[in-house]
C-alpha cells in the first residue's frame, strides 16, 4: 500500500513528464501503469487524492474480552472455545489470552469421563519424561544431537532408523510419523531452533536502516552513526556496533568484533549486496570485495551473499535489524550523544538487554539459547585477530601521490600513469605493483595538509630542491667568483628568511650549469654594474643575448687599440747597439 505522499508524487511526475508512464515508473520504481492511470483519474475527478483509511479490525475489544472470559469460565481448551463461540482461530485466541490473562494458559486441570481427577505431575517430571522419549529404542535426544552435525537431515536419520528396525524385526514408522514425533518433542523441550538452522552454521550481517544522531559539542552540528548488526539465525544471538560510516574499514572491523563477541566463527557468512561485500552479484556470477574475501580466508569461513532483492535469504538478519531498530535505536531516541564512544557505550548496554530479553513464544533468551544450543558448534577463533586491510586500485597521478581516503602518500615517480594496488590498514599504507610492494608508509591518524613523501620516491631535481641549504649555496658561489658570491648573498639576505631566496639561488646554479661558471661570473658582474638589485631575469637575459661575451670582446679590442696608438716600444738594448738588435 502506498502512502498519500507517494501517490501524489507519482501523479505530479506523471503530469510533468507529459503523461509518460514509463518515465514515472523508471524514476520512482512504482506503481504499475494501470495503478498510475487510476490515481490520475481520481486526481482529475476530485483535483486531489484521498487518503486511504486503515482497515477496521475484524474483532472488537468486547469480542476479544468475551472470548477470553469464556475460555476462563468454562475451563475448555482453545479448540473447544473457538468451536463454541464460532470465532476466532486457535492462534488468535492464544494471542488474546497472552495479552489479557497469560496465566490461563498454564492451567492444566483436566478430568476424565468419570469426572475423576487425573494424576497431576510437576513441570520437571513432565519434561524429564519427554526428554527420555524414544522411537523404537532410538532416543529423540540422539536424533536432536545428530541433526546439529553438518549435512545430517531427518531423512538420513529416518533411513538409518528404518534399517535398524528391519534388522531387529520391528515395524518402523513412516518418514512423516518419524518427523512429526521429533518436531513435537522439540517443541515441548524448547529445542526448536535447530530444526530450521543448524547451530554454528551461519552468521547473517547487515546495516540498520535508521541512524543515531551525534552532535558536535561546540558547533551543534549533527552527524549520523550507523548501526552494524550480526545475528546467529539458530539462536538469534546478536551483536551490534555503531560506526561513523559504512565504508569497508568499519565493515571489516565490525566483523572482527562480532567474531570476538560470539567467541567463534561459523561455516558461512551471509551479507547483503552492499559494495563493501560484493563488487557485483548477478544470476550468473558473484564477485566478492577483495578485502572482504581476505577476512573470510583468514577466519576460514565462506561468504554466500544473499540474492538481490531476496530478503528472505537472510530473514533472521532482517528480523534482528528491525528488532535492533526498535530496542536500540528507538530506545535511545531521547538521549543526546556528543561522540561515537558515547553512542557505543549506550548501544552495548541495550545489546545486553536485547540478548537477555525473554522469548515471547518459548522459554529462554537469546543468550541462553546460544550457550545451550549453538556455542559448542562454533569454529574456533585464530590465535590473533584479523588485521583489517582495505584494498583498492589507483592510477598514479602526475604528483606521484596516492590516497587512503584522507591523506596522501608518495610512490616512486616512475610509476606515474600506472595502476597500482593500495592496501590500507589501521597503522600502515602499502602500495603494490604487479604483486611487488613498491612503497610503504606509516598511516597518518589525523587529517594532514601536506602529503607524506619519501625522498627516494622523488625525481632527482625534486630531491635536490629538498636538500638545498644556505651554506651549500655560499660555497658554490665562492667557487664561481666574487660577483656571483655577491649576487647569492643578496638573494639569501633579501627576505625575512634565507629559505625565501633558495629558489633564486637554485635558478642561478642552473644558469651556471648551462653557460659555465666563467660566463656566469661575467653576467653577474654586468648585472652588478647595471644596478644594486640583481635578479635571475636580468642574469638570464644577459647570458641569452651573449652580452657578457660582447662586453669581454669589446674590452680586449679596446686594449689592442690602445697599444697600436703608441707604436712599437723598443727596449734599451736596441738603442745601445746603434739601433740594431744583436
C-alpha positions as CSV (number, residue, x, y, z in Angstrom):
1,X,0.0,0.0,0.0
2,X,1.3,3.4,-1.0
3,X,1.0,6.5,1.2
4,X,-0.8,9.6,0.1
5,X,2.6,11.4,-0.4
6,X,3.9,8.6,-2.6
7,X,0.7,8.6,-4.8
8,X,0.7,12.5,-5.0
9,X,4.4,12.5,-6.2
10,X,3.6,9.8,-8.8
11,X,0.7,11.8,-10.2
12,X,2.6,15.1,-10.3
13,X,5.6,13.4,-12.1
14,X,3.1,11.8,-14.5
15,X,1.7,15.2,-15.4
16,X,5.1,16.9,-15.6
17,X,6.5,14.1,-17.9
18,X,3.8,14.6,-20.4
19,X,1.8,11.6,-19.2
20,X,4.7,9.3,-19.8
21,X,4.0,6.2,-17.7
22,X,7.5,4.6,-18.3
23,X,9.3,7.8,-17.1
24,X,7.4,7.8,-13.8
25,X,8.0,4.1,-13.2
26,X,11.7,4.4,-14.2
27,X,12.3,7.3,-11.8
28,X,10.2,6.2,-8.8
29,X,10.2,2.4,-9.2
30,X,6.4,2.2,-8.7
31,X,3.5,1.7,-9.4
32,X,2.1,-0.4,-12.3
33,X,0.8,1.5,-15.4
34,X,-2.8,0.6,-14.5
35,X,-2.5,1.8,-10.9
36,X,-0.9,5.1,-12.1
37,X,-3.8,5.7,-14.5
38,X,-6.3,5.0,-11.8
39,X,-4.6,7.5,-9.5
40,X,-4.6,10.1,-12.2
41,X,-8.3,9.5,-12.9
42,X,-9.0,10.1,-9.2
43,X,-7.0,13.2,-9.2
44,X,-8.7,14.5,-12.4
45,X,-12.1,13.9,-10.9
46,X,-11.5,15.4,-7.5
47,X,-8.4,17.6,-8.1
48,X,-6.9,15.8,-5.1
49,X,-6.2,12.3,-3.8
50,X,-8.0,10.9,-0.8
51,X,-6.0,9.3,2.0
52,X,-7.0,5.6,2.2
53,X,-8.4,4.7,5.6
54,X,-6.9,1.9,7.6
55,X,-8.9,-1.4,7.6
56,X,-11.2,-1.8,10.6
57,X,-10.2,-4.6,13.0
58,X,-12.1,-7.8,12.4
59,X,-12.9,-8.3,16.1
60,X,-13.8,-5.6,18.6
61,X,-12.3,-5.3,22.0
62,X,-15.6,-6.6,23.5
63,X,-15.4,-9.7,21.4
64,X,-11.8,-10.3,22.5
65,X,-12.8,-9.9,26.2
66,X,-15.8,-12.2,25.8
67,X,-13.7,-14.9,24.2
68,X,-11.0,-14.8,26.9
69,X,-13.7,-14.8,29.7
70,X,-15.5,-17.7,28.1
71,X,-12.2,-19.7,28.0
72,X,-11.5,-18.9,31.7
73,X,-15.1,-19.6,32.9
74,X,-15.9,-22.9,31.2
75,X,-12.4,-24.5,31.6
76,X,-12.3,-25.5,27.9
77,X,-9.4,-26.0,25.5
78,X,-8.6,-23.4,22.8
79,X,-10.2,-25.6,20.2
80,X,-13.4,-26.2,22.2
81,X,-13.7,-22.4,23.0
82,X,-13.4,-21.5,19.3
83,X,-16.0,-24.1,18.3
84,X,-18.4,-22.9,21.0
85,X,-18.1,-19.2,20.1
86,X,-17.6,-19.6,16.3
87,X,-14.6,-17.4,16.4
88,X,-11.6,-16.8,16.3
89,X,-8.7,-19.1,15.2
90,X,-6.7,-21.0,17.8
91,X,-3.6,-18.9,17.3
92,X,-5.5,-15.6,17.6
93,X,-7.3,-16.7,20.8
94,X,-3.9,-17.7,22.3
95,X,-2.6,-14.3,21.4
96,X,-5.6,-12.6,23.1
97,X,-5.1,-14.7,26.3
98,X,-1.4,-13.8,26.4
99,X,-2.3,-10.1,26.1
100,X,-5.0,-10.2,28.8
101,X,-4.5,-13.2,31.1
102,X,-1.4,-15.2,30.3
103,X,-1.7,-17.3,33.5
104,X,-4.8,-19.1,32.0
105,X,-2.5,-20.9,29.6
106,X,-0.7,-22.6,32.5
107,X,-3.8,-24.3,33.9
108,X,-3.9,-28.0,33.1
109,X,-6.6,-29.3,35.5
110,X,-8.4,-31.9,33.4
111,X,-10.8,-34.6,34.4
112,X,-11.6,-38.0,32.9
113,X,-15.0,-39.1,31.6
114,X,-16.0,-40.3,35.1
115,X,-15.1,-36.7,36.4
116,X,-12.3,-38.2,38.5
117,X,-9.2,-36.1,38.8
118,X,-6.2,-37.3,36.9
119,X,-2.7,-37.6,38.4
120,X,-1.0,-34.2,38.2
121,X,2.7,-34.2,37.6
122,X,5.1,-31.3,38.1
123,X,6.7,-29.5,35.2
124,X,10.1,-31.0,35.9
125,X,8.6,-34.5,35.9
126,X,6.8,-33.9,32.5
127,X,10.0,-32.5,31.0
128,X,12.1,-35.4,32.2
129,X,9.6,-37.9,30.7
130,X,9.5,-36.1,27.4
131,X,13.3,-35.8,27.1
132,X,13.6,-39.5,27.7
133,X,11.2,-40.4,24.9
134,X,12.4,-42.9,22.3
135,X,11.3,-44.2,18.9
136,X,11.7,-47.9,18.8
137,X,14.8,-47.7,21.0
138,X,16.3,-44.6,19.5
139,X,16.3,-41.6,21.9
140,X,14.9,-38.4,20.5
141,X,17.8,-36.6,22.2
142,X,20.1,-38.6,20.0
143,X,18.2,-37.5,16.9
144,X,18.4,-33.9,18.0
145,X,22.2,-34.1,18.7
146,X,22.8,-35.7,15.3
147,X,20.9,-33.0,13.4
148,X,23.4,-30.5,14.6
149,X,26.1,-32.1,12.5
150,X,26.8,-30.8,9.0
151,X,24.9,-32.5,6.3
152,X,22.7,-34.5,8.6
153,X,18.9,-34.4,7.8
154,X,15.8,-36.0,9.2
155,X,15.5,-38.1,6.0
156,X,19.0,-39.6,6.6
157,X,18.3,-40.3,10.2
158,X,14.9,-42.0,9.2
159,X,16.7,-44.2,6.7
160,X,19.2,-45.3,9.4
161,X,16.3,-45.9,11.8
162,X,14.3,-47.9,9.3
163,X,17.4,-50.2,8.6
164,X,17.8,-50.9,12.3
165,X,14.1,-51.7,12.7
166,X,14.3,-54.2,9.8
167,X,17.4,-55.8,11.3
168,X,15.7,-56.3,14.7
169,X,12.4,-57.4,13.1
170,X,10.5,-54.3,14.2
171,X,8.0,-52.3,12.1
172,X,9.3,-48.8,11.6
173,X,7.3,-45.6,11.5
174,X,6.8,-43.9,8.2
175,X,9.0,-40.9,7.5
176,X,6.2,-38.4,8.2
177,X,5.4,-40.0,11.6
178,X,9.1,-40.0,12.4
179,X,9.4,-36.3,11.6
180,X,6.2,-35.4,13.5
181,X,7.3,-37.2,16.7
182,X,10.7,-35.4,16.6
183,X,9.1,-31.9,15.9
184,X,6.6,-32.4,18.7
185,X,9.4,-33.4,21.1
186,X,11.4,-30.4,20.1
187,X,8.5,-28.0,20.7
188,X,7.9,-29.5,24.2
189,X,11.6,-29.4,25.1
190,X,12.0,-25.9,23.6
191,X,14.7,-27.2,21.3
192,X,13.2,-25.8,18.1
193,X,16.0,-23.6,16.9
194,X,17.9,-26.3,15.3
195,X,15.1,-27.6,13.1
196,X,15.4,-24.7,10.5
197,X,19.0,-23.6,11.2
198,X,21.9,-25.7,12.2
199,X,23.9,-24.3,15.1
200,X,27.2,-22.7,14.3
201,X,26.4,-22.9,10.6
202,X,26.0,-19.2,9.5
203,X,26.2,-15.6,10.6
204,X,23.9,-13.0,8.9
205,X,25.1,-9.4,8.8
206,X,23.6,-6.1,7.6
207,X,23.4,-2.4,8.3
208,X,20.4,-1.0,10.1
209,X,18.3,1.4,8.0
210,X,17.9,4.0,10.8
211,X,20.8,6.0,12.3
212,X,21.7,7.5,15.6
213,X,22.4,11.3,15.7
214,X,25.7,12.7,17.1
215,X,26.0,16.4,18.0
216,X,29.2,18.5,18.0
217,X,29.6,19.9,21.5
218,X,30.9,23.2,20.1
219,X,29.1,23.9,16.9
220,X,26.0,21.8,17.5
221,X,26.4,20.3,14.0
222,X,24.7,16.9,13.6
223,X,26.2,13.8,12.1
224,X,25.0,10.2,12.0
225,X,26.1,6.9,13.5
226,X,25.3,3.8,11.5
227,X,24.4,0.5,13.3
228,X,26.0,-2.8,12.2
229,X,24.0,-5.9,13.1
230,X,25.3,-9.5,13.1
231,X,23.0,-12.4,14.2
232,X,23.2,-16.2,14.5
233,X,20.0,-17.5,12.9
234,X,19.9,-20.6,15.1
235,X,19.8,-18.9,18.5
236,X,19.1,-15.3,17.3
237,X,22.1,-14.2,19.4
238,X,23.0,-10.8,18.1
239,X,25.9,-8.3,18.0
240,X,25.6,-4.6,17.3
241,X,28.1,-1.7,16.9
242,X,27.8,1.9,15.9
243,X,30.2,3.3,13.2
244,X,30.8,6.8,11.8
245,X,30.3,5.5,8.2
246,X,29.6,2.3,6.3
247,X,32.9,2.1,4.5
248,X,35.0,-1.0,4.1
249,X,37.3,-0.4,7.0
250,X,34.4,-0.2,9.5
251,X,32.7,-3.1,7.8
252,X,35.7,-5.3,8.4
253,X,36.4,-4.2,11.9
254,X,32.8,-4.8,12.9
255,X,33.1,-8.4,11.7
256,X,36.2,-8.9,13.7
257,X,34.5,-7.5,16.8
258,X,31.4,-9.7,16.2
259,X,33.5,-12.9,15.9
260,X,35.3,-11.9,19.2
261,X,31.9,-11.3,20.8
262,X,30.5,-14.7,19.8
263,X,33.7,-16.4,20.7
264,X,33.9,-18.3,17.4
265,X,33.3,-18.4,13.7
266,X,30.6,-20.0,11.6
267,X,30.9,-22.1,8.5
268,X,29.0,-19.5,6.4
269,X,28.9,-15.7,6.3
270,X,25.7,-14.2,4.7
271,X,25.9,-10.5,4.0
272,X,23.7,-8.2,1.9
273,X,24.8,-7.0,-1.5
274,X,26.5,-3.8,-0.3
275,X,29.6,-2.5,-2.1
276,X,31.7,-3.4,1.0
277,X,30.7,-7.1,0.5
278,X,30.3,-7.6,-3.3
279,X,31.6,-5.9,-6.3
280,X,28.8,-7.5,-8.4
281,X,26.2,-10.1,-7.9
282,X,24.3,-11.4,-10.9
283,X,22.4,-14.5,-11.6
284,X,25.5,-16.0,-13.3
285,X,28.4,-14.8,-11.2
286,X,29.2,-13.2,-7.8
287,X,32.4,-11.1,-7.4
288,X,33.3,-10.5,-3.8
289,X,35.1,-7.5,-2.4
290,X,38.8,-8.2,-2.2
291,X,39.2,-7.0,1.3
292,X,36.1,-9.0,2.5
293,X,37.5,-12.1,0.9
294,X,40.8,-11.7,2.7
295,X,38.9,-11.6,6.0
296,X,36.9,-14.7,5.1
297,X,40.1,-16.6,4.2
298,X,41.7,-15.6,7.4
299,X,38.8,-16.9,9.6
300,X,38.2,-20.0,7.4
301,X,34.6,-19.1,6.6
302,X,32.8,-18.9,3.2
303,X,30.9,-15.8,2.0
304,X,27.5,-16.5,0.5
305,X,25.8,-13.2,-0.3
306,X,22.0,-13.0,-0.3
307,X,20.4,-12.9,-3.7
308,X,19.5,-9.5,-5.0
309,X,16.0,-8.4,-3.8
310,X,15.6,-11.6,-1.8
311,X,15.4,-10.5,1.8
312,X,14.2,-14.0,2.9
313,X,17.7,-15.3,2.2
314,X,18.7,-13.6,5.4
315,X,15.4,-13.3,7.2
316,X,17.0,-13.7,10.6
317,X,19.2,-10.7,10.0
318,X,16.3,-8.6,8.7
319,X,14.2,-9.5,11.8
320,X,17.1,-8.7,14.1
321,X,17.7,-5.5,12.3
322,X,14.1,-4.4,12.9
323,X,14.4,-5.6,16.5
324,X,17.6,-3.6,17.0
325,X,16.0,-0.5,15.4
326,X,13.2,-0.8,18.0
327,X,15.1,-1.8,21.1
328,X,18.3,0.1,20.5
329,X,17.9,3.0,18.1
330,X,14.3,3.8,19.1
331,X,15.0,3.2,22.8
332,X,17.9,5.8,22.6
333,X,15.8,8.4,20.7
334,X,15.5,10.7,23.8
335,X,19.3,10.6,24.6
336,X,21.7,13.1,23.1
337,X,25.2,11.9,22.2
338,X,28.3,14.0,21.6
339,X,30.8,11.3,20.5
340,X,30.8,7.9,18.8
341,X,32.2,6.4,22.0
342,X,29.2,7.6,24.0
343,X,26.9,6.0,21.4
344,X,28.7,2.7,21.5
345,X,28.6,2.6,25.3
346,X,24.8,3.1,25.2
347,X,24.4,0.5,22.3
348,X,26.4,-2.1,24.3
349,X,24.0,-1.6,27.3
350,X,21.0,-2.1,25.1
351,X,22.6,-5.1,23.3
352,X,22.9,-6.9,26.6
353,X,19.3,-6.1,27.4
354,X,18.3,-7.4,23.9
355,X,20.2,-10.7,24.2
356,X,18.8,-11.1,27.8
357,X,15.2,-10.5,26.8
358,X,12.8,-13.4,27.2
359,X,11.4,-15.0,24.0
360,X,7.7,-14.4,23.5
361,X,6.7,-17.9,22.2
362,X,9.3,-20.1,24.0
363,X,11.2,-20.1,27.2
364,X,14.7,-18.7,27.5
365,X,16.7,-15.9,26.0
366,X,18.9,-15.3,23.0
367,X,21.9,-15.7,25.3
368,X,20.7,-18.9,26.9
369,X,19.8,-20.4,23.5
370,X,23.2,-19.6,22.2
371,X,25.1,-21.1,25.2
372,X,22.9,-24.2,25.2
373,X,22.3,-24.8,21.6
374,X,25.0,-23.1,19.4
375,X,28.2,-22.3,21.2
376,X,29.6,-25.8,21.2
377,X,29.4,-25.9,17.4
378,X,31.2,-22.6,16.6
379,X,34.5,-22.9,14.9
380,X,37.5,-21.7,17.0
381,X,39.0,-18.2,16.5
382,X,42.5,-17.8,15.2
383,X,45.3,-17.1,17.6
384,X,45.5,-13.4,16.7
385,X,42.7,-11.2,15.5
386,X,42.5,-10.3,11.8
387,X,44.1,-7.0,10.8
388,X,41.6,-5.2,8.7
389,X,43.0,-4.2,5.4
390,X,41.2,-2.2,2.7
391,X,42.4,-2.9,-0.9
392,X,41.8,-0.5,-3.7
393,X,43.1,0.2,-7.2
394,X,44.5,3.6,-8.0
395,X,46.1,5.2,-11.1
396,X,49.3,7.1,-10.1
397,X,48.8,10.8,-11.0
398,X,51.5,13.3,-12.1
399,X,52.3,14.2,-8.5
400,X,53.0,10.5,-7.8
401,X,50.7,10.6,-4.7
402,X,48.0,8.0,-3.7
403,X,45.3,8.5,-1.1
404,X,44.0,6.4,1.8
405,X,40.8,8.4,1.8
406,X,42.0,11.2,3.9
407,X,45.8,11.8,3.4
408,X,48.2,11.3,0.5
409,X,51.3,9.2,0.3
410,X,54.2,9.1,-2.3
411,X,55.1,6.2,-4.6
412,X,58.1,6.0,-7.0
413,X,57.8,8.7,-9.6
414,X,58.5,6.3,-12.5
415,X,55.0,4.7,-11.8
416,X,53.2,7.8,-13.0
417,X,50.3,6.7,-15.2
418,X,50.4,3.1,-13.9
419,X,47.7,1.3,-12.0
420,X,48.7,0.1,-8.5
421,X,47.1,-1.8,-5.7
422,X,46.8,0.1,-2.4
423,X,46.5,-1.8,0.9
424,X,45.4,0.3,3.9
425,X,45.4,-1.0,7.5
426,X,45.0,0.8,10.8
427,X,48.6,1.8,11.0
428,X,50.1,1.1,7.5
429,X,49.7,2.2,3.9
430,X,51.3,-0.2,1.3
431,X,51.4,0.1,-2.5
432,X,51.9,-2.9,-4.7
433,X,52.7,-3.0,-8.4
434,X,52.3,-6.4,-10.2
435,X,52.3,-8.1,-6.8
436,X,55.5,-6.5,-5.6
437,X,55.5,-3.9,-2.8
438,X,56.9,-0.6,-4.1
439,X,56.0,1.7,-1.2
440,X,55.2,1.5,2.5
441,X,54.2,4.4,4.8
442,X,53.1,4.9,8.4
443,X,49.5,5.8,8.2
444,X,48.6,9.2,9.4
445,X,45.8,9.1,12.0
446,X,44.6,12.7,11.6
447,X,43.9,14.8,8.5
448,X,47.1,16.5,7.4
449,X,47.6,19.4,4.9
450,X,50.9,18.1,3.5
451,X,51.4,14.7,2.0
452,X,53.8,12.1,3.3
453,X,56.7,11.9,0.8
454,X,59.8,9.8,0.8
455,X,63.0,11.3,-0.7
456,X,63.8,8.2,-2.8
457,X,60.4,8.4,-4.5
458,X,61.1,11.8,-6.0
459,X,62.9,12.6,-9.3
460,X,66.4,13.9,-9.0
461,X,65.5,17.6,-9.4
462,X,62.9,17.4,-6.7
463,X,65.4,15.7,-4.4
464,X,67.9,18.5,-5.0
465,X,65.3,21.0,-4.1
466,X,64.7,19.4,-0.7
467,X,68.4,19.2,0.0
468,X,69.1,22.9,-0.6
469,X,70.7,24.9,2.3
470,X,72.3,28.3,2.8
471,X,75.9,27.0,3.3
472,X,75.9,25.0,0.1
473,X,74.8,27.9,-1.9
474,X,77.5,30.1,-0.4
475,X,80.3,27.5,-1.0
476,X,79.2,27.2,-4.6
477,X,79.2,30.9,-5.2
478,X,82.7,31.2,-3.8
479,X,83.8,28.6,-6.4
480,X,82.4,30.7,-9.2
481,X,83.6,34.2,-8.3
482,X,83.2,37.3,-6.1
483,X,80.4,38.8,-8.3
484,X,78.4,35.6,-8.1
485,X,79.0,35.4,-4.4
486,X,77.7,39.0,-4.1
487,X,74.5,38.0,-6.0
488,X,73.9,34.9,-3.9
489,X,74.3,36.9,-0.7
490,X,71.8,39.4,-2.0
491,X,69.2,36.6,-2.7
492,X,69.7,35.0,0.7
493,X,69.5,38.3,2.6
494,X,66.7,40.0,0.7
495,X,63.9,38.2,2.5
496,X,62.9,37.7,6.1
497,X,64.4,34.1,6.0
498,X,67.2,32.6,3.9
499,X,64.7,30.0,2.6
500,X,62.9,32.7,0.6
501,X,66.0,33.0,-1.6
502,X,66.6,29.3,-2.2
503,X,64.6,29.3,-5.4
504,X,66.6,32.2,-6.9
505,X,69.9,30.6,-5.9
506,X,68.8,27.3,-7.4
507,X,68.0,29.0,-10.7
508,X,71.4,30.7,-10.6
509,X,73.1,27.3,-10.2
510,X,71.2,26.0,-13.3
511,X,72.4,29.0,-15.3
512,X,76.0,28.1,-14.2
513,X,75.5,24.5,-15.4
514,X,74.1,25.7,-18.7
515,X,76.5,28.5,-19.6
516,X,79.6,27.8,-17.5
517,X,80.9,29.5,-14.4
518,X,83.1,31.9,-16.3
519,X,80.2,33.4,-18.3
520,X,78.0,33.4,-15.2
521,X,80.6,35.4,-13.3
522,X,80.8,37.9,-16.2
523,X,77.0,38.1,-16.3
524,X,76.8,38.7,-12.5
525,X,79.4,41.5,-12.9
526,X,77.4,43.1,-15.6
527,X,74.2,42.9,-13.6
528,X,76.1,44.5,-10.7
529,X,77.2,47.3,-13.0
530,X,73.6,48.0,-14.1
531,X,72.1,48.3,-10.6
532,X,72.1,47.3,-7.0
533,X,69.2,44.8,-7.2
534,X,70.3,41.7,-9.1
535,X,67.7,39.3,-10.4
536,X,67.6,35.9,-12.2
537,X,65.7,37.6,-15.1
538,X,68.5,40.0,-15.7
539,X,71.2,37.4,-15.4
540,X,69.4,35.1,-17.8
541,X,68.8,37.8,-20.4
542,X,72.5,38.8,-20.4
543,X,73.5,35.2,-20.9
544,X,70.9,34.5,-23.6
545,X,71.8,37.7,-25.5
546,X,75.6,37.0,-25.0
547,X,76.1,40.5,-23.6
548,X,78.8,39.1,-21.3
549,X,80.7,37.8,-24.3
550,X,80.3,41.0,-26.3
551,X,81.5,43.0,-23.3
552,X,84.6,40.8,-22.9
553,X,85.4,41.1,-26.6
554,X,85.0,44.9,-26.6
555,X,87.4,45.1,-23.6
556,X,90.0,43.1,-25.5
557,X,89.6,45.2,-28.7
558,X,89.9,48.4,-26.7
559,X,93.2,47.2,-25.1
560,X,94.6,46.2,-28.5
561,X,93.6,49.7,-29.9
562,X,95.4,51.5,-27.1
563,X,98.6,49.5,-27.8
564,X,98.6,50.4,-31.6
565,X,98.2,54.1,-30.8
566,X,101.6,54.4,-29.2
567,X,103.6,52.3,-31.8
568,X,106.2,49.7,-31.1
569,X,108.1,50.2,-27.9
570,X,111.8,49.4,-28.2
571,X,113.9,48.5,-25.3
572,X,117.3,50.0,-24.1
573,X,119.2,47.2,-25.9
574,X,118.0,48.4,-29.3
575,X,119.5,51.9,-28.9
576,X,122.7,50.7,-27.1
577,X,123.8,49.0,-30.3
578,X,123.1,51.7,-32.7
579,X,119.6,50.9,-33.4
580,X,120.1,47.2,-34.1
581,X,119.4,44.1,-32.1
582,X,122.3,41.7,-31.5
